Amino acid sequence: MSSNPTGTTATSLSPVRIRAIVRKELRDYRRNRFVASTMAIMPLIFVVLPITEIFTLPGSAPAARIDRLVGLAMLYLTLIPALVPAVVAAYSVVGEREQGTLEPVLTTPVRREEFLLGKALAALVPTLLISYVMFGIYLGAVGLFAHPNVSQDIFKASRILPQLLFTPLLAGWSIWAGIAISARSTDVRVAQQLGTLVSLPPLAVTSLMSFGVIKPTLTLALGLAAALLAIDLLAWRLVAVLFDRERLITGAKA
């Protein structure tokens, strides 16, 4: 098996180079006001709205109304791992290209799979941290201040399990879709708009589960999670195959 110039085999991935890409991306996020504000403000909006609705819900409200508002709250919280990484990932390639920082990275020995994994992990890690922290804040606020009838409905395993299970999987879908769009786009705003749109389809399943249209059993949740995980892995391989390094450097197709 042939070796690349850095001494690793042609089929192996270098954790060192992947970590270098992740660190570079995280530094860029801190310097980019739009990305930083997206990660900070959007999650707060999606957690304040459901908390406000739950706090104003009386304990004497009909069960159907409680279920509807709780399902809506869970949908708001699911939007965090769907939309936040979509905006960030859609910026990841075309944004660097506009700033003139993409070519120096692509001319290094970093392989496209390593480059893409580094970009994806840099978007995934803060997204998971933000999503789970916001969900924890929501549960804590509900447990402390909501009416017992309302909090009892929220703390069901059938409510919490899909949220915990699907958060990284929804984020993965949004990230790979956003990176694919970013790699083919020439305008940051167009890429982010398209990335936001393509992040929404998987929410249909989680929404049906949140509103009780589909009964969220453990078997169903694990089955859907496995399917979405397979889609995420396939998306990574597909994006890697379609990633045109030469076009991004020269502006022309290979």
Contacts in CASP RR format, 6 or more apart in sequence:
PFRMAT RR
TARGET T0000
AUTHOR 0000-0000-0000
METHOD contacts of the structure
MODEL  1
MSSNPTGTTATSLSPVRIRAIVRKELRDYRRNRFVASTMAIMPLIFVVLP
ITEIFTLPGSAPAARIDRLVGLAMLYLTLIPALVPAVVAAYSVVGEREQG
TLEPVLTTPVRREEFLLGKALAALVPTLLISYVMFGIYLGAVGLFAHPNV
SQDIFKASRILPQLLFTPLLAGWSIWAGIAISARSTDVRVAQQLGTLVSL
PPLAVTSLMSFGVIKPTLTLALGLAAALLAIDLLAWRLVAVLFDRERLIT
GAKA
1 9 0 8 1.000
1 10 0 8 1.000
1 11 0 8 1.000
2 9 0 8 1.000
2 10 0 8 1.000
3 9 0 8 1.000
3 10 0 8 1.000
4 10 0 8 1.000
4 109 0 8 1.000
4 111 0 8 1.000
5 109 0 8 1.000
6 14 0 8 1.000
6 17 0 8 1.000
6 109 0 8 1.000
8 14 0 8 1.000
13 111 0 8 1.000
13 113 0 8 1.000
13 114 0 8 1.000
13 117 0 8 1.000
14 111 0 8 1.000
14 114 0 8 1.000
17 109 0 8 1.000
17 110 0 8 1.000
17 111 0 8 1.000
17 114 0 8 1.000
18 114 0 8 1.000
18 117 0 8 1.000
18 118 0 8 1.000
18 121 0 8 1.000
20 110 0 8 1.000
21 105 0 8 1.000
21 110 0 8 1.000
21 114 0 8 1.000
21 115 0 8 1.000
21 117 0 8 1.000
21 118 0 8 1.000
21 119 0 8 1.000
21 122 0 8 1.000
22 118 0 8 1.000
22 121 0 8 1.000
22 122 0 8 1.000
22 125 0 8 1.000
24 105 0 8 1.000
25 92 0 8 1.000
25 118 0 8 1.000
25 119 0 8 1.000
25 122 0 8 1.000
25 123 0 8 1.000
26 122 0 8 1.000
26 126 0 8 1.000
28 35 0 8 1.000
28 96 0 8 1.000
28 101 0 8 1.000
29 35 0 8 1.000
29 36 0 8 1.000
29 39 0 8 1.000
29 88 0 8 1.000
29 122 0 8 1.000
29 126 0 8 1.000
30 36 0 8 1.000
32 91 0 8 1.000
34 91 0 8 1.000
35 87 0 8 1.000
35 88 0 8 1.000
35 91 0 8 1.000
38 84 0 8 1.000
38 87 0 8 1.000
38 88 0 8 1.000
39 84 0 8 1.000
39 88 0 8 1.000
39 126 0 8 1.000
39 127 0 8 1.000
39 130 0 8 1.000
42 80 0 8 1.000
42 83 0 8 1.000
42 84 0 8 1.000
42 87 0 8 1.000
43 80 0 8 1.000
43 84 0 8 1.000
43 130 0 8 1.000
43 131 0 8 1.000
43 134 0 8 1.000
44 134 0 8 1.000
46 76 0 8 1.000
46 77 0 8 1.000
46 79 0 8 1.000
46 80 0 8 1.000
46 134 0 8 1.000
47 76 0 8 1.000
47 77 0 8 1.000
47 80 0 8 1.000
47 134 0 8 1.000
47 137 0 8 1.000
47 138 0 8 1.000
49 73 0 8 1.000
49 76 0 8 1.000
50 72 0 8 1.000
50 73 0 8 1.000
50 74 0 8 1.000
50 76 0 8 1.000
50 77 0 8 1.000
50 138 0 8 1.000
51 73 0 8 1.000
51 138 0 8 1.000
51 141 0 8 1.000
51 142 0 8 1.000
53 69 0 8 1.000
53 72 0 8 1.000
53 73 0 8 1.000
54 69 0 8 1.000
54 70 0 8 1.000
54 73 0 8 1.000
54 141 0 8 1.000
54 142 0 8 1.000
54 146 0 8 1.000
54 150 0 8 1.000
54 154 0 8 1.000
55 141 0 8 1.000
55 145 0 8 1.000
55 146 0 8 1.000
57 65 0 8 1.000
57 66 0 8 1.000
57 69 0 8 1.000
57 146 0 8 1.000
57 147 0 8 1.000
57 150 0 8 1.000
58 147 0 8 1.000
59 66 0 8 1.000
59 147 0 8 1.000
59 148 0 8 1.000
59 149 0 8 1.000
59 150 0 8 1.000
60 149 0 8 1.000
61 149 0 8 1.000
61 150 0 8 1.000
66 149 0 8 1.000
66 150 0 8 1.000
66 153 0 8 1.000
67 153 0 8 1.000
67 211 0 8 1.000
67 212 0 8 1.000
68 211 0 8 1.000
70 150 0 8 1.000
70 153 0 8 1.000
70 154 0 8 1.000
70 159 0 8 1.000
70 210 0 8 1.000
71 159 0 8 1.000
71 210 0 8 1.000
71 211 0 8 1.000
71 212 0 8 1.000
72 210 0 8 1.000
72 211 0 8 1.000
73 138 0 8 1.000
73 154 0 8 1.000
74 159 0 8 1.000
74 162 0 8 1.000
74 163 0 8 1.000
74 206 0 8 1.000
74 210 0 8 1.000
75 203 0 8 1.000
75 206 0 8 1.000
75 207 0 8 1.000
75 210 0 8 1.000
75 211 0 8 1.000
77 131 0 8 1.000
77 134 0 8 1.000
77 135 0 8 1.000
77 138 0 8 1.000
77 163 0 8 1.000
78 163 0 8 1.000
78 166 0 8 1.000
78 167 0 8 1.000
78 170 0 8 1.000
78 203 0 8 1.000
78 206 0 8 1.000
78 207 0 8 1.000
78 210 0 8 1.000
79 203 0 8 1.000
80 127 0 8 1.000
80 130 0 8 1.000
80 131 0 8 1.000
80 134 0 8 1.000
81 127 0 8 1.000
81 128 0 8 1.000
81 131 0 8 1.000
81 166 0 8 1.000
81 167 0 8 1.000
81 168 0 8 1.000
81 170 0 8 1.000
81 171 0 8 1.000
81 174 0 8 1.000
82 170 0 8 1.000
82 171 0 8 1.000
82 173 0 8 1.000
82 174 0 8 1.000
82 199 0 8 1.000
82 200 0 8 1.000
82 202 0 8 1.000
82 203 0 8 1.000
83 174 0 8 1.000
83 196 0 8 1.000
83 199 0 8 1.000
84 127 0 8 1.000
84 130 0 8 1.000
84 131 0 8 1.000
84 171 0 8 1.000
85 123 0 8 1.000
85 124 0 8 1.000
85 127 0 8 1.000
85 171 0 8 1.000
85 172 0 8 1.000
85 174 0 8 1.000
85 175 0 8 1.000
85 199 0 8 1.000
86 174 0 8 1.000
86 175 0 8 1.000
86 177 0 8 1.000
86 178 0 8 1.000
86 192 0 8 1.000
86 195 0 8 1.000
86 196 0 8 1.000
86 198 0 8 1.000
86 199 0 8 1.000
87 192 0 8 1.000
87 195 0 8 1.000
87 196 0 8 1.000
88 123 0 8 1.000
88 127 0 8 1.000
88 175 0 8 1.000
89 119 0 8 1.000
89 120 0 8 1.000
89 123 0 8 1.000
89 174 0 8 1.000
89 175 0 8 1.000
89 176 0 8 1.000
89 177 0 8 1.000
89 178 0 8 1.000
89 179 0 8 1.000
89 182 0 8 1.000
89 195 0 8 1.000
90 178 0 8 1.000
90 179 0 8 1.000
90 181 0 8 1.000
90 182 0 8 1.000
90 185 0 8 1.000
90 188 0 8 1.000
90 191 0 8 1.000
90 192 0 8 1.000
90 194 0 8 1.000
90 195 0 8 1.000
90 196 0 8 1.000
91 182 0 8 1.000
91 188 0 8 1.000
91 191 0 8 1.000
91 192 0 8 1.000
92 119 0 8 1.000
92 122 0 8 1.000
92 123 0 8 1.000
92 178 0 8 1.000
92 179 0 8 1.000
92 182 0 8 1.000
93 102 0 8 1.000
93 119 0 8 1.000
93 179 0 8 1.000
93 182 0 8 1.000
93 183 0 8 1.000
93 185 0 8 1.000
93 248 0 8 1.000
94 182 0 8 1.000
94 183 0 8 1.000
94 185 0 8 1.000
94 186 0 8 1.000
94 187 0 8 1.000
94 188 0 8 1.000
94 191 0 8 1.000
95 102 0 8 1.000
95 182 0 8 1.000
95 188 0 8 1.000
95 191 0 8 1.000
96 102 0 8 1.000
96 105 0 8 1.000
97 103 0 8 1.000
97 186 0 8 1.000
97 248 0 8 1.000
98 188 0 8 1.000
102 248 0 8 1.000
102 249 0 8 1.000
103 248 0 8 1.000
103 249 0 8 1.000
105 115 0 8 1.000
106 115 0 8 1.000
106 245 0 8 1.000
106 248 0 8 1.000
106 249 0 8 1.000
107 249 0 8 1.000
112 240 0 8 1.000
112 243 0 8 1.000
112 245 0 8 1.000
113 240 0 8 1.000
115 243 0 8 1.000
116 179 0 8 1.000
116 236 0 8 1.000
116 239 0 8 1.000
116 240 0 8 1.000
116 243 0 8 1.000
117 236 0 8 1.000
119 179 0 8 1.000
120 172 0 8 1.000
120 175 0 8 1.000
120 176 0 8 1.000
120 179 0 8 1.000
120 236 0 8 1.000
123 171 0 8 1.000
123 175 0 8 1.000
124 168 0 8 1.000
124 171 0 8 1.000
124 172 0 8 1.000
124 175 0 8 1.000
127 171 0 8 1.000
127 175 0 8 1.000
128 167 0 8 1.000
128 168 0 8 1.000
128 171 0 8 1.000
131 167 0 8 1.000
131 171 0 8 1.000
132 164 0 8 1.000
132 167 0 8 1.000
135 163 0 8 1.000
135 164 0 8 1.000
135 167 0 8 1.000
139 154 0 8 1.000
139 155 0 8 1.000
139 160 0 8 1.000
142 150 0 8 1.000
142 151 0 8 1.000
142 154 0 8 1.000
142 155 0 8 1.000
143 151 0 8 1.000
143 155 0 8 1.000
146 154 0 8 1.000
153 159 0 8 1.000
158 215 0 8 1.000
158 216 0 8 1.000
158 217 0 8 1.000
159 210 0 8 1.000
161 216 0 8 1.000
161 218 0 8 1.000
161 221 0 8 1.000
162 206 0 8 1.000
162 209 0 8 1.000
162 210 0 8 1.000
162 216 0 8 1.000
162 221 0 8 1.000
165 221 0 8 1.000
165 222 0 8 1.000
165 225 0 8 1.000
166 206 0 8 1.000
166 224 0 8 1.000
166 225 0 8 1.000
166 228 0 8 1.000
169 202 0 8 1.000
169 225 0 8 1.000
169 228 0 8 1.000
169 229 0 8 1.000
169 232 0 8 1.000
170 199 0 8 1.000
170 202 0 8 1.000
170 203 0 8 1.000
170 206 0 8 1.000
170 228 0 8 1.000
172 232 0 8 1.000
172 235 0 8 1.000
173 199 0 8 1.000
173 202 0 8 1.000
173 228 0 8 1.000
173 231 0 8 1.000
173 232 0 8 1.000
173 235 0 8 1.000
174 195 0 8 1.000
174 198 0 8 1.000
174 199 0 8 1.000
176 232 0 8 1.000
176 235 0 8 1.000
176 236 0 8 1.000
176 239 0 8 1.000
177 195 0 8 1.000
177 198 0 8 1.000
177 199 0 8 1.000
177 235 0 8 1.000
178 191 0 8 1.000
178 194 0 8 1.000
178 195 0 8 1.000
178 198 0 8 1.000
178 199 0 8 1.000
179 239 0 8 1.000
180 235 0 8 1.000
180 238 0 8 1.000
180 239 0 8 1.000
180 242 0 8 1.000
181 191 0 8 1.000
181 194 0 8 1.000
181 195 0 8 1.000
181 198 0 8 1.000
182 191 0 8 1.000
183 239 0 8 1.000
183 242 0 8 1.000
183 243 0 8 1.000
183 244 0 8 1.000
183 248 0 8 1.000
185 191 0 8 1.000
185 194 0 8 1.000
202 228 0 8 1.000
205 214 0 8 1.000
205 224 0 8 1.000
208 214 0 8 1.000
209 216 0 8 1.000
209 221 0 8 1.000
214 220 0 8 1.000
244 253 0 8 1.000
244 254 0 8 1.000
245 254 0 8 1.000
246 252 0 8 1.000
246 253 0 8 1.000
246 254 0 8 1.000
247 253 0 8 1.000
247 254 0 8 1.000
END
